[in-house]
Amino acid sequence: MPDCLFCKIVERQLPSDVVYEDDDVLAFNDIHPQAPTHVLIIPKRHVATVNDVTDAATFSTLVVRAREIAAKRGIATSGYRVLFNCNPDGGQTVFHLHLHLLGGRPLRGLG
């Protein structure tokens, strides 16, 4: 998508602080972190929202990468949060599927 912020990051048209990359996934530190660890994990192919995902492999790949990054960052044992936002009322502001990995401090709320 030509106007997609995250597609531009994947194509290296915009800078990012990459923490993980493979053929299908890119993960980078959020520029407005909400916790000491706040990594965005995205598929390299453009998918706008959770509603547009057509295969379970996309979700499982992002979640497995989140688990691996959490372990590498040393927050797996103490705990972390993984979060998808979907569409404006769900808090999504960039319309390229992304998983937030948050941790490094106690996270309250959301039961």
N, C-alpha and C positions, 0 to 999 in steps of 0.2 A: 504494500500500500504506500503510495508516494508521500502522503502527508502523515503517516504514522510515526510518532516519536520513537517507539521501540523498534520498528523496522529500520529506522535510520541508525539506531544504536547497533543492531545486528549487522548492518552493512558498513559499520564504522564511519558513517557520515557524521556522527555525533560521538563525543567521548563518553566513556563510562569506566567505572572502576570494576573491571571484570574479576569475579572470584571463581568462576567455573565456566567451562565451555566444552561442548562436544558437537557432534554433527547435527544434533536436534535441539539442543538447549543452550541458552546463555543465561548466566546468573551474574548479577552486579549489585553493588551496594546502592541503596536508595539515597538520593541526594538530599532528602528531608527525613532522616531516620527518626523513627518513633521509639526506638530502643537501641541499646548498644550494638546489637546485631540486627540489622534490617536489610535483608537481601531480597531483591526481586528476581524471580526465576521465571523465564519465559520460553515458550517454544520459538524456534527460529522462524518457522512458517507463521504467517499472519492468521490468527484466529481472533476475532473481535471480542467475544465474551464467552462466559461459561455456557451460555445458551447455544453457542455456535459449535461447540465441541461435538464431534460425531463418533469418537472412539474413546474407549476407556483407557487406552494406552497413553494418551496425552496426559490425562490426570495422573495416572500412576507414575509416569516418568517424572513429572514435576515434583510429586510428593517424595519419591525416592531420592531425587537430587537434593531436596530440602533436608531430608534425613541425613544424607551424607555430609552436606555442608554444616549442619548443626553439630554433627560428631567432630568434624574437623575444627570447628570453632570452639569446641569444648563446652557446649551448652546442652548436649543431648541428655545427659543424666539429670541436670537440674531442671530442665524443661524449656520448651519453646512453643510458639504458636505458628500455625500455618493458616493462611487466610486468602480466599478468593473474594473479590468484590465483583458484583455483576450489575451493570447498568447504573444510571445516575442515582436512583433511590437506594441502591446497594453500596454507594460510595465509589464506584468506578469512575476514574477521571481520565485514564488513558485506555483507549479502546483497542487494546492488544492484550490477550489473555496473559495474566501474570499472577503468580503466587507470591505472597508476602511471607517471608520467614523472619519472625521476630523473637528475640530472646536476649539473654545477658542480664536480665533483671527480672524480679517478680512481675508478672503481668496479671492484672486484676480484671474482673468483669467477665462477661460472656459465659459464666457458669462453667 
